[in-house]
Amino acid sequence: EGQAWLRAQQPGWAEGNGFAGHLWWHLALFHLEAMDLDGALALHDAHQGSAHAVLTLQRLDGAALLWRLKLLGADVGARWNDLAQGWDLTPRDAGHSAFNDAHALMTLIGTGEGAATQALLGAVQRRAQRGSDANAAMAREVGLPLMRGLLAFDAGDAAGSIALLAPLRETAHRFGGSHAQRDLIELTLLAACALPGGSRSLGRALLNERALARGHTPQLAHWRERLGLAARG
C-alpha cells in the first residue's frame, strides 16, 4: 500500500525537486519491508550514489539505505565506494552535525577505511567534549554512543553493540531526523541481538513491538528467522 501510494503521487514530486531523492528513499524502505532487496538496490542505483548526490541529504539517504541492506544480508558490491566519491569524509567538519557524522561513519565502515573511521570518531569526540552548543550535547547523548555501537556491531561485538544502542531507544529523538530515519538505530540493535552472543529475549521484545506497529511483514518474518524464533513467537 505504501509503494502504491507513493507511486500514485510520483508525478507531483519526481521532477525538478531536490527533495525527490528522499522520497525515492522512502519508497525503497517499503521495498525493504517487503524483503524486495533487489528493488531497493535498483532504487539506490537510480536515485542515490555519487552520480545523483546533488544534496548532502541524498548521500545520507544512500548511506542509510546501504546500511539497512547490510543488516538484511544483501550484497551491495562496490556501492559504498561509489557513494563515498566526492563526499568529504575527513574529520575537517566533524562534530557540527551528529546526524551527518553517524552516516559518514557508516560509509567509512562500508568502504573498510579503518583509520579514517577512527579519525572521524576521534574528531567528533573531541568537539563533543569541549563544545557547549546543542550539537555537542547531542553528540554526547546520542551521536557518540550510536557511532560506537555501529562500530561494535560491525566488529561482531553483540554485547557491546547492544549495551550502547539499547539506551538510545529513550533518547534517539534528540538526534534529529524522522521516525523512519531513526529506525536505523532499532534495526541495528535488532541485528545485534541476532549475532552470536546477542540477546534473543530483547530481540523478541523488539519484534513484538514492531508487529504491533507494522503488522507481520516479510521483513518481520526475516528477523524472526534470524533470531531463531517460531513464527509469531
HELIX and SHEET records of a PDB file:
HELIX    1   1 GLY A    2  TRP A   13  1                                  12    
HELIX    2   2 ALA A   20  GLU A   33  1                                  14    
HELIX    3   3 LEU A   37  HIS A   47  1                                  11    
HELIX    4   4 SER A   50  HIS A   52  5                                   3    
HELIX    5   5 THR A   56  LEU A   71  1                                  16    
HELIX    6   6 ARG A   79  ALA A   84  1                                   6    
HELIX    7   7 PRO A   91  ASP A   93  5                                   3    
HELIX    8   8 ALA A   98  THR A  111  1                                  14    
HELIX    9   9 GLY A  114  ARG A  130  1                                  17    
HELIX   10  10 ALA A  134  MET A  138  1                                   5    
HELIX   11  11 ALA A  139  GLY A  143  3                                   5    
HELIX   12  12 LEU A  144  ASP A  154  1                                  11    
HELIX   13  13 ALA A  158  LEU A  165  1                                   8    
HELIX   14  14 ALA A  166  ARG A  169  5                                   4    
HELIX   15  15 ALA A  172  PHE A  175  5                                   4    
HELIX   16  16 HIS A  179  CYS A  193  1                                  15    
HELIX   17  17 ARG A  200  ARG A  214  1                                  15    
HELIX   18  18 PRO A  218  LEU A  227  1                                  10    
END                                                                             
